[in-house]
């Protein structure tokens, strides 16, 4: 099988491209030690003459090349698929998506980069060998939006080393070619440092806007005046404007509120109707229009201005107190989602979610698409979503408190408490939650933040959020790296306050076996002041459960599949990995049987990871390891091991250090 795979991989010339994501079983992970150095991107389907021929597909995301800063050659990533050939169905539908790091160099930060002025901003840790590596001490994660200010390879590397764990791709802007290039740069970066990096694709969602006006500068509206919105495409005047969204005009009733230009202008609906055969009909009493066809019976509303201001062309429209009869997934979003899945992003964020059915619709759409199945995140920015938060949490994999539009559609004084409530519910559900919008807004143009912004970040951390996000600060701001570094320092200070809180005595309620094991491991790690808590997890679920225990020490999630490690990077305190030694253990379990891998081998990998990530400063630092024996087998966790960071080969004296 492996010789067939190698022959297929070496048969293709450098530069061969493939656009399709591929899948593989963990057994092919053993190829990482036998694959020859090869092209940047390889696409192959190999089949022998025998009936049980093997199909192989591999994709490397970067040609090995020397970086300008370090001079090192970057390792390649290979995605592979291994399955039996099926004459009737040629789709690679079986097996989990799994990537492999190849030609891995050390993960230390180049001395040249550390010596630059930017070196003072980096989040570094020193290993027992004296190398400087990317730090893994903070628990809350940092999400950075990419844009013109942060799209170069040098800036991406700097942001990552300053503390970014998740890169956000905003699909409201940019072309697919730009997104593809950014994804490739990020994957190169993670392979260079052998540190999984999460990529989140943020969908634009529906954008409701009013039409244009006769006056290019718009119109000045006064308190108490009447203003009409209808479907007529004619340019707007002082008394009316087009609103080309029939779903809004149909949903609004007298007494409801209409917000324009991010809430700067407010109106109250006083009349609802439709234009039928050239005449206006009043439907304010709830009566139905003569026809549902908006081309025959065009809806309209008449409003009273309650907060005056200048209304310009194409300004946004919000409806805070009605549920619109529409899907948040636009035709553009569907294309973007398909592209995101094919590109191998780890999370898809859905904008303007109104109800849990919206997330169910998104999940069904993603399931029908080829390629990996990214995790789904619901952006909470509508009051109706806040009311349905319990069901939305059950229907998604994560939550974002998008305070920008949420602050427009709700009273600003309510937003802090809505944020706290959502964080609490998300933690109870075991779902990651991001707090976003205007966290360091002033640093778009200033090198230092306001004290209020620092307090905002700290309070989100103290509330227990998994991640805090930068938007314009990192996308278009003057100081993207400084923003990330400042945000990280606030996180670290807030978490020191959390560490001073008393340790919980544990749950008084019955617990499932895995939960009880993780609770015990968490308490042990706290009590012995362990430097890392390492969990072996095939699906990522054990790491998610461990986050709920709030162990207070960094969690290293050891995954047989790199894709699992990537999406876990969104979770608070989790630093996941799927390095070659982990994949080797998983391959032996699959190929040779569950009991061919000794637990001490897994403990040795766990201790090495704690040392290499700079978490263990001394050889006698404690590392707590939790797993199921045999390793990577199905079933509840059943084993906890406390080991010195030097590893059992040295500490237990049964063999030389390797």
C-alpha positions as CSV (number, residue, x, y, z in Angstrom):
1,X,0.0,0.0,0.0
2,X,2.7,2.5,1.0
3,X,4.9,1.7,-2.0
4,X,1.9,2.3,-4.3
5,X,1.3,5.6,-2.6
6,X,4.9,6.7,-2.9
7,X,4.9,5.8,-6.6
8,X,1.8,7.9,-7.2
9,X,3.3,10.8,-5.3
10,X,6.6,10.8,-7.1
11,X,5.1,10.4,-10.5
12,X,3.9,14.0,-10.8
13,X,6.0,17.0,-11.7
14,X,6.4,20.0,-9.4
15,X,3.6,22.5,-9.6
16,X,0.8,20.2,-10.4
17,X,-2.4,21.8,-9.0
18,X,-5.5,20.4,-7.5
19,X,-8.6,22.3,-6.4
20,X,-10.4,19.4,-4.6
21,X,-10.0,18.7,-0.9
22,X,-9.1,15.1,-0.2
23,X,-9.6,12.6,2.6
24,X,-7.6,9.9,4.2
25,X,-7.5,7.3,6.9
26,X,-4.9,7.6,9.7
27,X,-3.0,4.7,8.3
28,X,-1.5,6.8,5.5
29,X,0.0,9.1,8.1
30,X,3.0,6.7,8.3
31,X,3.9,8.0,4.9
32,X,5.3,11.1,6.5
33,X,8.6,9.3,7.2
34,X,8.8,7.7,3.8
35,X,7.6,10.3,1.4
36,X,10.4,11.8,-0.8
37,X,11.0,15.5,-1.1
38,X,8.6,16.6,-3.8
39,X,6.5,19.2,-5.4
40,X,4.6,22.0,-3.7
41,X,1.3,20.7,-4.8
42,X,0.7,17.1,-5.9
43,X,-2.5,15.6,-7.2
44,X,-2.7,12.0,-8.0
45,X,-5.0,9.0,-8.3
46,X,-3.1,5.7,-8.4
47,X,-4.7,2.4,-8.8
48,X,-3.0,-1.0,-9.3
49,X,-4.3,-3.7,-11.6
50,X,-5.5,-5.9,-8.7
51,X,-9.1,-5.7,-7.5
52,X,-8.0,-4.3,-4.2
53,X,-6.0,-1.5,-5.7
54,X,-5.3,1.6,-3.6
55,X,-6.5,5.1,-4.4
56,X,-4.2,7.9,-3.3
57,X,-4.7,11.6,-3.4
58,X,-2.2,14.0,-1.8
59,X,-2.0,17.8,-1.7
60,X,0.9,19.8,-0.4
61,X,0.1,23.4,0.3
62,X,3.5,24.9,-0.2
63,X,6.8,24.3,-2.1
64,X,9.6,24.1,0.5
65,X,11.4,27.4,0.4
66,X,13.7,29.5,2.5
67,X,12.0,32.3,4.4
68,X,13.5,35.8,4.1
69,X,13.7,36.1,7.9
70,X,14.9,32.8,9.1
71,X,16.7,31.2,6.1
72,X,15.1,27.9,6.9
73,X,13.2,25.7,4.5
74,X,9.6,25.6,5.3
75,X,8.1,22.1,5.8
76,X,5.4,20.9,3.4
77,X,1.8,19.9,4.3
78,X,0.4,16.9,2.5
79,X,-3.3,15.9,2.6
80,X,-3.8,12.3,1.6
81,X,-6.5,9.8,0.9
82,X,-6.2,6.1,1.2
83,X,-9.1,3.8,0.3
84,X,-10.0,0.7,-1.7
85,X,-10.8,1.4,-5.3
86,X,-14.5,1.2,-6.0
87,X,-15.4,0.8,-9.7
88,X,-18.9,2.0,-9.2
89,X,-18.2,5.1,-7.1
90,X,-15.1,7.0,-7.7
91,X,-15.8,9.7,-5.0
92,X,-13.4,10.0,-2.1
93,X,-16.3,10.0,0.3
94,X,-14.9,7.8,3.0
95,X,-12.2,8.5,5.5
96,X,-11.4,11.6,7.6
97,X,-9.6,14.6,6.1
98,X,-6.1,14.5,7.5
99,X,-3.0,16.6,6.7
100,X,0.6,15.7,7.4
101,X,3.5,17.9,8.1
102,X,6.6,17.0,6.1
103,X,10.2,17.9,6.2
104,X,9.6,19.5,9.6
105,X,12.4,21.8,10.9
106,X,12.6,23.0,14.5
107,X,9.9,25.3,15.6
108,X,12.1,28.0,17.2
109,X,11.8,31.7,16.3
110,X,14.6,33.0,14.2
111,X,17.2,35.0,16.1
112,X,17.1,37.6,13.3
113,X,13.4,38.2,14.0
114,X,13.9,38.4,17.7
115,X,16.6,41.0,17.2
116,X,14.3,43.4,15.3
117,X,12.2,46.1,17.0
118,X,9.2,43.9,16.5
119,X,10.8,41.2,18.6
120,X,9.8,43.0,21.8
121,X,6.1,42.5,20.9
122,X,6.3,38.7,20.4
123,X,4.8,36.1,22.7
124,X,7.8,33.9,23.4
125,X,8.7,31.1,25.7
126,X,12.1,29.5,26.3
127,X,12.5,25.7,26.0
128,X,14.9,23.6,28.1
129,X,17.3,23.7,25.2
130,X,17.4,27.5,25.3
131,X,15.4,28.0,22.1
132,X,12.7,30.7,21.8
133,X,9.3,29.4,20.6
134,X,5.8,30.8,20.3
135,X,4.3,31.0,23.8
136,X,1.3,28.8,24.8
137,X,0.6,30.2,28.3
138,X,-2.4,32.4,27.8
139,X,-5.7,30.6,27.9
140,X,-8.1,33.0,26.1
141,X,-7.5,32.9,22.3
142,X,-7.0,35.8,20.0
143,X,-8.8,36.2,16.6
144,X,-7.4,38.7,14.1
145,X,-9.2,39.8,10.9
146,X,-7.0,39.9,7.9
147,X,-7.0,42.9,5.5
148,X,-4.7,45.2,3.6
149,X,-2.7,45.9,6.7
150,X,-2.0,42.3,7.6
151,X,-1.9,40.2,4.4
152,X,1.9,40.0,3.8
153,X,3.8,37.0,4.9
154,X,6.0,39.0,7.2
155,X,3.0,40.6,9.0
156,X,1.1,37.3,9.2
157,X,4.2,35.7,10.9
158,X,4.5,38.7,13.2
159,X,0.8,38.6,14.2
160,X,1.0,34.8,14.9
161,X,4.1,35.2,17.0
162,X,2.4,38.1,18.9
163,X,-0.4,35.8,19.9
164,X,-2.9,35.3,17.2
165,X,-4.5,31.8,17.3
166,X,-7.3,32.3,14.7
167,X,-7.2,34.3,11.5
168,X,-10.6,35.6,10.3
169,X,-11.3,35.9,6.6
170,X,-14.0,38.5,6.0
171,X,-16.0,37.5,2.9
172,X,-17.7,40.9,2.8
173,X,-14.5,42.0,1.0
174,X,-12.0,40.6,-1.4
175,X,-11.9,38.1,-4.2
176,X,-11.4,34.3,-4.0
177,X,-7.8,34.6,-5.4
178,X,-6.9,36.8,-2.4
179,X,-8.5,34.4,0.1
180,X,-6.7,31.4,-1.5
181,X,-3.4,33.2,-1.2
182,X,-4.0,34.1,2.4
183,X,-5.0,30.5,3.3
184,X,-1.8,29.2,1.6
185,X,0.3,31.7,3.6
186,X,-1.3,30.7,6.8
187,X,-0.8,27.0,6.2
188,X,2.8,27.6,5.3
189,X,3.2,29.5,8.6
190,X,1.7,26.8,10.7
191,X,3.9,24.2,9.0
192,X,7.0,26.3,9.6
193,X,6.3,26.4,13.4
194,X,4.5,23.1,13.6
195,X,1.7,24.9,15.4
196,X,-1.9,24.4,14.2
197,X,-3.6,27.7,13.2
198,X,-7.3,28.0,13.0
199,X,-8.9,29.8,10.0
200,X,-12.5,31.2,10.3
201,X,-14.5,32.2,7.2
202,X,-17.0,34.9,8.1
203,X,-19.9,35.2,5.7
204,X,-21.4,38.5,4.8
205,X,-25.0,37.6,5.3
206,X,-28.0,39.7,4.1
207,X,-27.4,43.4,3.8
208,X,-30.5,45.6,3.8
209,X,-30.0,49.1,2.5
210,X,-32.2,51.9,1.4
211,X,-32.1,53.3,-2.2
212,X,-30.4,56.4,-3.6
213,X,-31.6,60.0,-3.5
214,X,-32.0,62.9,-6.0
215,X,-29.6,64.8,-3.9
216,X,-26.2,62.9,-3.8
217,X,-25.8,64.2,-0.2
218,X,-29.0,62.6,0.9
219,X,-31.8,64.3,2.8
220,X,-32.0,66.0,6.2
221,X,-34.9,64.4,8.2
222,X,-36.6,66.2,11.1
223,X,-38.2,64.9,14.2
224,X,-41.9,64.2,13.7
225,X,-41.9,64.4,10.0
226,X,-43.5,61.6,7.9
227,X,-41.4,59.4,5.6
228,X,-42.4,56.6,3.3
229,X,-40.5,53.5,2.1
230,X,-41.7,51.6,-0.9
231,X,-40.5,49.5,-3.8
232,X,-40.4,52.3,-6.4
233,X,-36.8,52.5,-7.8
234,X,-37.2,56.2,-8.5
235,X,-34.6,58.4,-6.7
236,X,-35.6,59.3,-3.1
237,X,-36.9,62.7,-2.0
238,X,-37.5,64.6,1.2
239,X,-40.6,62.5,1.8
240,X,-39.9,59.0,0.4
241,X,-37.1,56.5,-0.6
242,X,-36.9,53.1,-2.1
243,X,-36.4,50.1,0.3
244,X,-35.8,47.2,-2.1
245,X,-36.5,44.5,0.5
246,X,-40.1,43.3,0.5
247,X,-39.5,41.0,3.4
248,X,-39.0,44.1,5.6
249,X,-42.0,46.0,4.2
250,X,-44.2,43.0,4.8
251,X,-43.0,42.2,8.3
252,X,-43.2,45.7,9.8
253,X,-46.5,46.7,11.5
254,X,-47.6,50.0,13.0
255,X,-45.7,50.6,16.2
256,X,-42.6,48.8,15.1
257,X,-39.2,50.4,14.9
258,X,-37.0,51.0,11.9
259,X,-33.3,52.0,12.4
260,X,-31.1,53.5,9.6
261,X,-27.4,54.2,9.3
262,X,-26.3,52.1,12.2
263,X,-29.1,53.4,14.4
264,X,-28.3,57.1,14.0
265,X,-31.8,57.6,12.6
266,X,-34.9,56.1,14.2
267,X,-38.4,55.8,12.8
268,X,-41.7,54.4,14.1
269,X,-44.0,52.7,11.6
270,X,-47.5,54.4,11.6
271,X,-49.0,52.8,8.5
272,X,-48.6,49.7,6.4
273,X,-50.1,49.0,3.0
274,X,-49.6,48.0,-0.6
275,X,-50.1,49.6,-4.0
276,X,-52.7,47.6,-6.0
277,X,-53.7,48.6,-9.5
278,X,-52.3,52.1,-9.0
279,X,-54.0,52.7,-5.7
280,X,-52.7,52.5,-2.1
281,X,-54.4,50.0,0.2
282,X,-54.2,50.3,4.0
283,X,-53.2,47.0,5.6
284,X,-52.5,48.4,9.1
285,X,-55.2,46.2,10.6
286,X,-53.4,43.1,9.6
287,X,-55.5,42.3,6.6
288,X,-53.8,40.4,3.7
289,X,-52.9,42.0,0.4
290,X,-54.8,41.0,-2.7
291,X,-51.7,39.3,-4.1
292,X,-48.5,38.0,-2.8
293,X,-46.7,39.0,-6.0
294,X,-44.8,42.1,-5.1
295,X,-44.6,43.1,-8.7
296,X,-48.4,43.3,-8.8
297,X,-49.0,44.5,-5.2
298,X,-45.9,46.4,-4.0
299,X,-45.8,46.8,-0.2
300,X,-45.0,50.1,1.5
301,X,-44.7,51.6,5.0
302,X,-45.2,55.1,6.3
303,X,-43.1,56.2,9.3
304,X,-42.7,59.0,11.7
305,X,-39.1,60.2,12.4
306,X,-38.3,59.9,16.1
307,X,-34.6,60.6,16.0
308,X,-33.6,63.0,13.2
309,X,-30.5,63.1,11.1
310,X,-29.2,63.1,7.5
311,X,-30.1,60.0,5.5
312,X,-27.7,59.2,2.7
313,X,-27.8,56.8,-0.2
314,X,-27.5,53.0,0.4
315,X,-27.5,53.3,4.2
316,X,-28.1,50.2,6.3
317,X,-31.5,49.3,7.6
318,X,-32.2,47.4,10.9
319,X,-35.4,46.0,12.2
320,X,-34.8,45.3,15.9
321,X,-38.3,44.1,16.9
322,X,-39.5,41.9,14.1
323,X,-38.5,38.5,12.8
324,X,-37.9,38.6,9.0
325,X,-39.3,35.8,6.9
326,X,-36.0,35.2,5.1
327,X,-32.9,33.0,5.3
328,X,-29.6,34.6,6.4
329,X,-27.8,32.6,3.7
330,X,-27.8,34.7,0.5
331,X,-26.8,33.4,-3.0
332,X,-23.4,35.0,-2.5
333,X,-23.0,33.3,0.9
334,X,-23.8,29.9,-0.7
335,X,-20.9,30.4,-3.2
336,X,-18.6,31.6,-0.4
337,X,-19.5,28.7,1.8
338,X,-18.7,26.2,-1.0
339,X,-15.4,28.0,-1.6
340,X,-14.6,28.0,2.1
341,X,-15.3,24.2,2.4
342,X,-13.2,23.4,-0.6
343,X,-10.4,25.6,0.8
344,X,-10.2,23.7,4.0
345,X,-11.1,26.4,6.5
346,X,-11.8,25.3,10.1
347,X,-14.8,27.4,11.0
348,X,-17.6,29.1,9.1
349,X,-19.3,32.1,10.8
350,X,-22.9,32.9,9.8
351,X,-24.0,36.5,10.1
352,X,-27.4,37.8,11.1
353,X,-28.7,34.6,12.5
354,X,-32.3,35.1,13.7
355,X,-33.3,31.7,14.9
356,X,-31.8,28.2,15.4
357,X,-33.4,27.0,12.1
358,X,-30.9,29.3,10.3
359,X,-28.0,27.3,11.7
360,X,-29.7,24.0,10.9
361,X,-30.1,25.2,7.3
362,X,-26.4,26.1,7.2
363,X,-25.4,22.7,8.5
364,X,-27.5,20.9,5.9
365,X,-25.9,23.1,3.2
366,X,-22.4,22.3,4.4
367,X,-23.2,18.5,4.6
368,X,-24.1,18.5,0.9
369,X,-20.8,20.0,-0.2
370,X,-17.7,18.1,-1.0
371,X,-14.6,18.5,1.1
372,X,-14.1,18.8,4.8
373,X,-16.9,19.7,7.2
374,X,-15.9,22.9,9.1
375,X,-17.3,23.8,12.4
376,X,-20.2,26.3,12.4
377,X,-20.4,29.5,14.4
378,X,-23.5,31.6,14.9
379,X,-23.0,35.4,15.1
380,X,-25.4,36.8,17.6
381,X,-26.4,40.3,16.5
382,X,-30.2,40.2,16.4
383,X,-32.5,40.5,19.4
384,X,-34.5,37.4,18.1
385,X,-31.2,35.4,18.3
386,X,-30.7,36.4,21.9
387,X,-34.2,35.2,22.7
388,X,-33.5,31.9,21.0
389,X,-30.0,31.5,22.3
390,X,-30.5,28.1,24.0
391,X,-31.7,26.5,20.8
392,X,-29.1,28.2,18.7
393,X,-26.4,26.8,21.0
394,X,-27.7,23.4,20.5
395,X,-27.6,23.8,16.7
396,X,-24.1,25.3,16.3
397,X,-20.6,24.5,17.3
398,X,-19.7,28.0,18.6
399,X,-21.0,31.5,19.2
400,X,-19.8,35.0,18.5
401,X,-21.2,38.0,20.4
402,X,-21.1,40.5,17.6
403,X,-21.7,43.7,19.6
404,X,-21.7,46.0,16.6
405,X,-25.1,45.3,15.1
406,X,-26.3,43.9,18.4
407,X,-25.7,47.3,19.9
408,X,-27.6,48.9,17.1
409,X,-30.7,46.8,17.5
410,X,-30.7,46.7,21.3
411,X,-30.3,49.4,23.8
412,X,-26.5,49.9,24.4
413,X,-27.0,49.5,28.2
414,X,-28.3,46.0,27.7
415,X,-25.4,44.7,25.6
416,X,-22.9,44.1,28.5
417,X,-25.4,41.9,30.3
418,X,-26.5,40.1,27.2
419,X,-22.8,39.4,26.6
420,X,-22.3,38.0,30.1
421,X,-25.4,35.8,29.8
422,X,-24.4,34.4,26.4
423,X,-20.9,33.6,27.7
424,X,-22.4,31.8,30.7
425,X,-24.7,29.7,28.6
426,X,-22.0,28.9,26.0
427,X,-19.7,27.7,28.8
428,X,-22.5,25.5,30.2
429,X,-23.1,24.1,26.7
430,X,-19.3,23.5,26.2
431,X,-19.3,25.7,23.1
432,X,-16.6,28.3,22.4
433,X,-17.7,31.9,22.5
434,X,-16.0,34.9,20.9
435,X,-16.5,38.5,22.0
436,X,-16.1,40.9,19.1
437,X,-16.3,44.5,17.9
438,X,-14.5,47.6,19.0
439,X,-12.2,45.9,21.5
440,X,-9.3,48.2,20.6
441,X,-11.0,50.6,18.2
442,X,-8.8,53.6,19.0
443,X,-5.7,51.6,18.0
444,X,-6.7,51.7,14.4
445,X,-5.0,55.1,14.3
446,X,-3.3,55.4,17.7
447,X,-0.4,53.3,19.1
448,X,-2.0,53.0,22.6
449,X,-5.5,52.0,23.6
450,X,-7.9,53.8,26.0
451,X,-8.2,52.5,29.5
452,X,-11.9,51.7,28.8
453,X,-10.8,49.4,26.0
454,X,-8.4,47.5,28.2
455,X,-11.2,47.1,30.8
456,X,-13.5,45.8,28.1
457,X,-11.1,43.0,27.1
458,X,-10.3,42.2,30.7
459,X,-14.0,41.9,31.6
460,X,-14.6,39.6,28.7
461,X,-11.8,37.3,29.9
462,X,-13.1,37.4,33.5
463,X,-16.5,36.5,32.2
464,X,-15.0,33.3,30.7
465,X,-15.1,33.9,27.0
466,X,-12.9,31.6,24.8
467,X,-11.6,34.3,22.5
468,X,-11.6,38.0,21.8
469,X,-11.5,39.4,18.3
470,X,-9.9,42.3,16.4
471,X,-11.6,43.6,13.3
472,X,-10.5,46.9,11.7
473,X,-7.7,47.1,14.2
474,X,-5.8,44.3,12.5
475,X,-7.3,44.5,9.0
476,X,-6.8,48.2,8.2
477,X,-5.2,49.8,11.2
478,X,-1.8,51.4,11.5
479,X,-0.7,49.2,14.3
480,X,-1.9,45.6,13.8
481,X,1.0,43.9,15.6
482,X,0.8,46.3,18.5
483,X,-2.9,45.7,18.8
484,X,-2.4,41.9,19.1
485,X,0.5,42.4,21.6
486,X,-1.6,44.8,23.7
487,X,-4.6,42.5,23.7
488,X,-2.4,39.6,24.8
489,X,-1.0,41.5,27.7
490,X,-4.4,42.4,28.9
491,X,-5.5,38.8,28.6
492,X,-2.4,37.6,30.6
493,X,-3.1,40.1,33.4
494,X,-6.8,39.2,33.6
495,X,-5.9,35.5,33.8
496,X,-3.5,36.1,36.6
497,X,-6.5,37.5,38.5
498,X,-8.5,34.4,37.6
499,X,-5.6,32.2,38.9
500,X,-5.9,33.8,42.3
501,X,-9.5,32.6,42.7
502,X,-10.1,29.6,45.0
503,X,-10.1,26.2,43.4
504,X,-13.5,24.5,43.0
505,X,-14.1,21.4,45.1
506,X,-15.8,19.7,42.2
507,X,-19.4,18.8,41.2
508,X,-21.8,17.2,43.7
509,X,-23.8,15.7,40.8
510,X,-23.1,12.3,39.2
511,X,-20.8,12.5,36.2
512,X,-20.1,10.4,33.2
513,X,-16.9,8.3,33.3
514,X,-15.0,10.6,30.9
515,X,-16.2,13.8,32.7
516,X,-15.2,12.3,36.1
517,X,-11.7,11.4,34.8
518,X,-11.2,14.9,33.3
519,X,-12.4,16.6,36.5
520,X,-9.9,14.5,38.5
521,X,-7.1,15.3,36.1
522,X,-8.0,19.0,36.2
523,X,-8.0,19.0,40.0
524,X,-4.7,17.1,40.1
525,X,-3.1,19.6,37.6
526,X,-4.2,22.5,39.8
527,X,-3.1,21.0,43.1
528,X,0.4,20.0,41.9
529,X,0.8,23.2,39.9
530,X,1.4,21.2,36.7
531,X,2.9,23.1,33.8
532,X,0.6,21.4,31.2
533,X,-2.4,19.0,31.1
534,X,-2.1,16.7,28.0
535,X,-5.1,14.9,26.7
536,X,-5.1,12.3,23.9
537,X,-8.2,12.8,21.8
538,X,-9.2,11.4,18.4
539,X,-12.3,13.5,17.8
540,X,-11.5,16.6,20.0
541,X,-14.4,15.9,22.3
542,X,-12.3,15.1,25.3
543,X,-10.5,18.4,24.9
544,X,-13.8,20.3,24.8
545,X,-15.0,18.6,28.0
546,X,-11.7,19.4,29.7
547,X,-12.1,23.1,28.9
548,X,-15.3,23.1,30.9
549,X,-13.3,22.0,33.9
550,X,-11.3,25.2,33.8
551,X,-8.0,23.5,34.9
552,X,-6.1,26.8,35.0
553,X,-3.1,25.3,33.1
554,X,-2.5,25.1,29.4
555,X,-4.1,22.1,27.7
556,X,-2.2,20.3,25.0
557,X,-4.6,18.2,22.9
558,X,-2.8,15.4,21.1
559,X,-4.8,14.6,17.9
560,X,-4.1,12.0,15.2
561,X,-5.5,14.4,12.6
562,X,-4.3,17.9,12.0
563,X,-7.7,19.2,11.0
564,X,-9.0,18.3,14.5
565,X,-6.1,20.2,16.0
566,X,-6.9,23.3,14.0
567,X,-10.5,23.7,15.0
568,X,-9.7,23.0,18.6
569,X,-7.4,26.1,18.5
570,X,-10.6,28.2,19.0
571,X,-11.1,26.8,22.5
572,X,-10.0,28.5,25.6
573,X,-6.7,27.2,26.9
574,X,-6.3,24.5,24.2
575,X,-3.1,24.2,22.2
576,X,-3.6,21.2,20.0
577,X,-1.1,19.4,17.9
578,X,-0.8,16.6,15.4
579,X,2.9,16.3,14.9
580,X,4.6,13.3,13.1
581,X,5.2,11.4,16.4
582,X,1.5,11.6,17.2
583,X,0.5,10.4,13.8
584,X,3.0,7.6,14.0
585,X,1.4,6.3,17.2
586,X,-2.1,6.6,15.7
587,X,-0.9,4.7,12.6
588,X,0.6,1.9,14.6
589,X,-2.7,1.5,16.6
590,X,-4.6,1.2,13.3
591,X,-2.2,-0.9,11.4
592,X,-0.8,-3.2,14.1
593,X,-3.5,-3.2,16.8
594,X,-4.5,-1.2,19.8
595,X,-2.1,-2.8,22.2
596,X,1.1,-2.4,20.2
597,X,1.6,1.2,21.6
598,X,2.6,1.3,25.2
599,X,1.2,4.1,27.3
600,X,4.7,5.2,28.3
601,X,5.3,6.0,24.6
602,X,2.3,8.4,24.7
603,X,3.5,9.9,28.0
604,X,6.9,10.4,26.4
605,X,5.3,12.3,23.5
606,X,3.3,14.4,26.0
607,X,6.3,15.4,28.0
608,X,8.3,16.2,24.9
609,X,5.5,18.5,23.7
610,X,5.4,20.3,27.0
611,X,9.2,20.9,26.7
612,X,9.1,21.9,23.1
613,X,6.3,24.4,23.6
614,X,8.2,26.1,26.5
615,X,5.7,25.2,29.1
616,X,8.1,23.1,31.2
617,X,10.9,25.3,32.4
618,X,12.6,22.6,34.4
619,X,13.0,18.9,33.9
620,X,11.3,18.1,37.2
621,X,8.2,20.2,36.3
622,X,5.0,18.1,36.5
623,X,2.9,17.2,33.4
624,X,-0.5,15.5,33.8
625,X,-1.5,13.2,31.1
626,X,-5.1,11.9,30.6
627,X,-6.1,9.4,28.0
628,X,-8.0,6.2,27.2
629,X,-6.1,3.0,27.1
630,X,-5.4,1.7,24.6
631,X,-4.4,5.0,23.1
632,X,-6.8,6.4,20.4
633,X,-9.4,3.6,21.0
634,X,-13.1,4.3,21.3
635,X,-14.7,4.6,24.7
636,X,-14.5,6.7,27.9
637,X,-11.3,8.1,29.3
638,X,-9.8,5.8,31.9
639,X,-6.2,6.8,32.7
640,X,-4.4,9.7,34.4
641,X,-0.6,9.8,34.7
642,X,1.5,12.4,36.4
643,X,5.0,12.6,35.0
644,X,8.1,14.7,35.2
645,X,8.7,16.9,32.1
646,X,12.0,15.0,31.4
647,X,9.8,12.1,30.4
648,X,9.5,8.5,31.6
649,X,12.4,7.2,29.6
650,X,14.7,9.2,31.9
651,X,12.6,9.6,35.0
652,X,11.8,5.9,35.3
653,X,15.2,4.7,34.3
654,X,14.2,2.1,31.8
655,X,16.0,3.5,28.8
656,X,18.2,6.3,27.4
657,X,16.7,9.6,26.5
658,X,15.8,9.9,22.8
